[in-house]
Every structure is written in C-alpha cells, then in structure tokens.
Amino acid sequence: MDNLYVYGWLGIIIVLVIIEAATFNLTTIWLAGGALLAFIFALFNLPLYAQLAVFLAASVILLVFTRPIAAKYLKVGIQKTNADALIGQTGLVVMDISEHEPGQVKVKGQIWTAISESGEYIKENTEVVIMAIEGVKLVVKEHVDE
C-alpha cells in the first residue's frame, strides 16, 4: 500500500509539471513543489496525513513567498502593446475635444480619437499628455510646462 502513495505523488508531480509546461502561468508549479516533498515523505513510508500536511504547507509557502518574486522577474501575465508606450507621451490636438464629444490628437504621426481626462474642453493646437488608453481612445489632459 505504501508504494501506492509513492506512485500517486509521482503521478501528481508529472501531471502538474505538464500542466505548467503547457500554460506557463506559474499556477501549478507551486503545487508540484509541494507534491515533490510529499513524494519524499512517501519514500520514507511516513503516514499519509504527514504527506498531505507537507503537501499543503509546502504548496502554500511556495505560493505565498516565491510566486511574487518569480512573477516579477518572469513578467508573467503582462502583455504590453505598442499603444501602451504612448502613455506619458505628448500629442497635439488636431480636432477640439469637448465635454460631450471626443476630439482627435496627433501622436507620433498618427491620429487618435481622444477624450479629456477631466471632461474639460481642450481646443485645437493644444499640447496634451496621454494619461491612459480606453479601448481605442486616448485619455488626455492639457500639457502644463513646469
């Protein structure tokens, strides 16, 4: 019966590593680490409750303490687009932006539909700063020289 636990944990490790390799979302790798420790406990014929306890404890500890570090260095889940590079850039209003109607802003040679961040009126030929992107519209505010 003890060998059943060893093979069970080995099977769990293999399945979790395959899932992680297929998705690379840093979700199941922490469980695989816990399963590895439980596998080692099973090799030493420790009771099932000890195997389960070390599996749960190790998985939680790995998840809580190492996932933020790994996510930071691997940049998992973050997909920047070229449009994101526009945030913080300046542009020129080529069509008035009013409270109720979007206008247009020229940024790096391209014309974008734009709305005012505060809802205020921004007239043509005013320099603006891009604060965000909502869908296909730039959210801008008037550029103030410091």
Contacts in CASP RR format, 6 or more apart in sequence:
PFRMAT RR
TARGET T0000
AUTHOR 0000-0000-0000
METHOD contacts of the structure
MODEL  1
MDNLYVYGWLGIIIVLVIIEAATFNLTTIWLAGGALLAFIFALFNLPLYA
QLAVFLAASVILLVFTRPIAAKYLKVGIQKTNADALIGQTGLVVMDISEH
EPGQVKVKGQIWTAISESGEYIKENTEVVIMAIEGVKLVVKEHVDE
2 42 0 8 1.000
2 45 0 8 1.000
5 42 0 8 1.000
5 48 0 8 1.000
5 51 0 8 1.000
6 39 0 8 1.000
6 42 0 8 1.000
6 43 0 8 1.000
8 42 0 8 1.000
9 35 0 8 1.000
9 36 0 8 1.000
9 38 0 8 1.000
9 39 0 8 1.000
9 42 0 8 1.000
9 51 0 8 1.000
9 55 0 8 1.000
10 39 0 8 1.000
12 32 0 8 1.000
12 35 0 8 1.000
13 32 0 8 1.000
13 33 0 8 1.000
13 35 0 8 1.000
13 36 0 8 1.000
13 39 0 8 1.000
16 28 0 8 1.000
16 29 0 8 1.000
16 31 0 8 1.000
16 32 0 8 1.000
16 35 0 8 1.000
17 28 0 8 1.000
17 29 0 8 1.000
17 32 0 8 1.000
19 27 0 8 1.000
19 28 0 8 1.000
20 26 0 8 1.000
20 27 0 8 1.000
20 28 0 8 1.000
20 29 0 8 1.000
20 32 0 8 1.000
24 76 0 8 1.000
25 76 0 8 1.000
25 77 0 8 1.000
26 67 0 8 1.000
26 70 0 8 1.000
26 71 0 8 1.000
26 74 0 8 1.000
26 76 0 8 1.000
30 59 0 8 1.000
30 62 0 8 1.000
30 63 0 8 1.000
30 66 0 8 1.000
30 67 0 8 1.000
31 59 0 8 1.000
33 58 0 8 1.000
33 59 0 8 1.000
33 62 0 8 1.000
34 54 0 8 1.000
34 55 0 8 1.000
34 58 0 8 1.000
34 59 0 8 1.000
34 62 0 8 1.000
35 55 0 8 1.000
35 59 0 8 1.000
37 54 0 8 1.000
37 55 0 8 1.000
37 58 0 8 1.000
38 51 0 8 1.000
38 52 0 8 1.000
38 54 0 8 1.000
38 55 0 8 1.000
38 58 0 8 1.000
41 50 0 8 1.000
41 51 0 8 1.000
41 54 0 8 1.000
42 51 0 8 1.000
70 76 0 8 1.000
71 77 0 8 1.000
83 133 0 8 1.000
84 133 0 8 1.000
86 107 0 8 1.000
86 108 0 8 1.000
86 130 0 8 1.000
86 133 0 8 1.000
86 138 0 8 1.000
87 130 0 8 1.000
87 131 0 8 1.000
87 132 0 8 1.000
87 133 0 8 1.000
88 129 0 8 1.000
88 130 0 8 1.000
88 131 0 8 1.000
89 107 0 8 1.000
89 108 0 8 1.000
89 129 0 8 1.000
89 130 0 8 1.000
90 107 0 8 1.000
90 127 0 8 1.000
90 128 0 8 1.000
90 129 0 8 1.000
90 130 0 8 1.000
90 143 0 8 1.000
91 105 0 8 1.000
91 106 0 8 1.000
91 107 0 8 1.000
91 127 0 8 1.000
91 128 0 8 1.000
91 129 0 8 1.000
91 130 0 8 1.000
91 140 0 8 1.000
91 143 0 8 1.000
92 105 0 8 1.000
92 106 0 8 1.000
92 107 0 8 1.000
92 125 0 8 1.000
92 126 0 8 1.000
92 127 0 8 1.000
92 128 0 8 1.000
93 103 0 8 1.000
93 104 0 8 1.000
93 105 0 8 1.000
93 114 0 8 1.000
93 122 0 8 1.000
93 123 0 8 1.000
93 124 0 8 1.000
93 125 0 8 1.000
93 126 0 8 1.000
93 127 0 8 1.000
93 128 0 8 1.000
93 140 0 8 1.000
94 104 0 8 1.000
94 105 0 8 1.000
94 106 0 8 1.000
94 111 0 8 1.000
94 124 0 8 1.000
94 125 0 8 1.000
95 103 0 8 1.000
95 104 0 8 1.000
95 124 0 8 1.000
96 103 0 8 1.000
96 121 0 8 1.000
96 122 0 8 1.000
96 123 0 8 1.000
96 124 0 8 1.000
97 103 0 8 1.000
97 105 0 8 1.000
97 114 0 8 1.000
97 115 0 8 1.000
97 116 0 8 1.000
97 121 0 8 1.000
97 122 0 8 1.000
97 140 0 8 1.000
98 121 0 8 1.000
99 116 0 8 1.000
99 119 0 8 1.000
99 120 0 8 1.000
99 121 0 8 1.000
102 113 0 8 1.000
102 114 0 8 1.000
102 115 0 8 1.000
102 137 0 8 1.000
103 113 0 8 1.000
103 114 0 8 1.000
103 115 0 8 1.000
104 111 0 8 1.000
104 112 0 8 1.000
104 113 0 8 1.000
104 114 0 8 1.000
105 111 0 8 1.000
105 112 0 8 1.000
105 114 0 8 1.000
105 128 0 8 1.000
105 130 0 8 1.000
105 138 0 8 1.000
105 140 0 8 1.000
106 112 0 8 1.000
107 130 0 8 1.000
107 138 0 8 1.000
112 136 0 8 1.000
112 137 0 8 1.000
112 138 0 8 1.000
113 136 0 8 1.000
113 137 0 8 1.000
113 138 0 8 1.000
114 128 0 8 1.000
114 137 0 8 1.000
114 138 0 8 1.000
114 139 0 8 1.000
114 140 0 8 1.000
115 134 0 8 1.000
115 137 0 8 1.000
115 138 0 8 1.000
115 139 0 8 1.000
115 140 0 8 1.000
116 122 0 8 1.000
116 139 0 8 1.000
116 140 0 8 1.000
116 141 0 8 1.000
117 131 0 8 1.000
117 132 0 8 1.000
117 139 0 8 1.000
117 140 0 8 1.000
117 141 0 8 1.000
118 141 0 8 1.000
120 142 0 8 1.000
122 128 0 8 1.000
122 140 0 8 1.000
122 142 0 8 1.000
126 142 0 8 1.000
126 143 0 8 1.000
127 142 0 8 1.000
127 143 0 8 1.000
128 140 0 8 1.000
128 141 0 8 1.000
128 142 0 8 1.000
128 143 0 8 1.000
129 140 0 8 1.000
129 141 0 8 1.000
129 142 0 8 1.000
129 143 0 8 1.000
130 138 0 8 1.000
130 139 0 8 1.000
130 140 0 8 1.000
131 139 0 8 1.000
131 140 0 8 1.000
131 141 0 8 1.000
132 138 0 8 1.000
132 139 0 8 1.000
133 139 0 8 1.000
END
